[in-house]
Amino acid sequence: MRVVIDTNLLIDGAGDDFNYGNRIIDEVIAGRVQVFANRATLKENRLLASLKIKDVKYLEKLEEFFNAIKQVKSDKRLNIVEDKEDNKLVESAVTAKVDFLISADRHLLKLEKYGRIQMVTPQEFWNKYEDQSGNAWKNWVDQFIRQ
């Protein structure tokens, strides 16, 4: 699956291994979910993670996550989200032709869809991912047990 992930998912995953965001991050690191971001989004991700997260182990995990991100160059500027800062996420999603934009931001979730891109919460994504892959929960539990 191809996704764009909002920064709030990264922040919310800190300190809770069972958080849906944390599960999704694990799937990205394992290579089972492809994540895309433009330069502006990646810069925001790194900055806010360094400012808001104090758990060193989780920050190391996020470094693995950042290394797994496939960077895209958004050529088309959009102005469709009420919170103008969120437009860069939709721009990344459109450029990368992703299936899902995962966020807890009400401005993005209110869109529900943009073209073929579904705006979903981390839990909604996890449920869809689990339905499609059939063994997402088992993969995640196995990975968690090995740690």
N, C-alpha and C positions, 0 to 999 in steps of 0.2 A: 504494500500500500504506500501511496505517496501522500505526504502531509506537510503542512506548515504548522508550526507550533508557536503559540503566543508565549511571551515571557512569563506571564502569570502561572503557567503550568510548571515552569522550572522553579519558580519561587515556592509555589504551593507544595512541591514534592520534597522540599527540604525537611529532614528530620522524621519522615514517615515513609518507611519502606513499602507500606501497603497502599499508599495514596495512588490513585489512578495515573496521575502525572508521572510519578516515579516508575510505575510499571511501563508506561509508554517510553520513557527515557531508556529503560533497560532493553526494550525491544529494538529501539534505534541503535543502541550500542551493539547489540547482538546481530544487527544487520537484517532483521526481519521487517523493519519499517524504514522507509526512506524519508528523510526530512530535508526540506529545502528552505533557504532563506536568502534574502538579498543582503547586501553589505550593511545597510542601515539597520535592519532587524538584528543581524548578528552582532553588530556593535552594541545595540541596546541590550541584547541578551547578556553579553559579557559584562557590561557596565553594571546593570542592575543586580546580576548574580553576585558580583564582587562587593557591592554595597549592602545588599540585604541578607546575604547568606553568610553565616559565621562557621558552619560545620565544615571543617577542612576536608574530611573524607567525601562529603557530598560535592564540594567544589571540585575535587579531583575527578569524581564521576562525571560532573558536568563538562570537564575538559575533554573527556572521552566522547561525550555527546557532541560537543562543538566540533571535534575532529571528524565526526561522522556526517556533519551537515554538508550537503551539496549546495554550493553557493551559486546563485543565479543573478543575472543582471536584468533588472526590471526596466524595460525601455518605455513602457506605457504608464503614465501617471493617472491614477484614479482619484476620484473625489466622491465616494459613495457612502462612506461611513461617517456617522455623526461626530465621532471623536476623530479628528483629522489625523492624529498619530497612528491610528489603526489602518489607514489606507495602505501603508507600506506592506502590511501583512497580506492584504488581498492582492496587491501587486505581485508579491512573491508567489502567491498561490496561482494566479493567472499565468505568470511566466513559466512556472514549473509544471503546469497542467496537473495539479494535485487533485486528489479525491476529497480530502478533508482539510479544513482549517480548524485546528483544535484550540479552544480558548474558553476562559470563564468570564470573558468580558461581555457584558450585556449589549454593548453597541454592535459587536460583531455577531453575537448570537441572534440578535433581532433580525438580521438579514436572512437567516436560515439557509439561504442558497445564493450563490452568485454564479450564474452559468451552471456548470456541472459540479461546482465546488460546494460541498455541504459544510456549514458552520456548525460545529458540535462541541459539547463539553467533553472534558477528558473521560468521564464515565460513559457518555453516549458513544464516543469513539471506541472505548474498550469493549463495550457490548457488541458493536458492529464488527470490530476486529476479531473478537472471539468467535462470533457466528461464522465469519468468513474463513478463518484459519482453522477452526475446530480444535486447536490445541494451545491457544494462547495462554490460558491459565496454567496448563501443565508446564509449558516452557518456562513461564515466569517463576512458578514454584520451584522447579528443578534448579533454575539459576540461583534463586534466593537460598536454597538449601546448600548449594555448593560454596557459598560465601563463608 
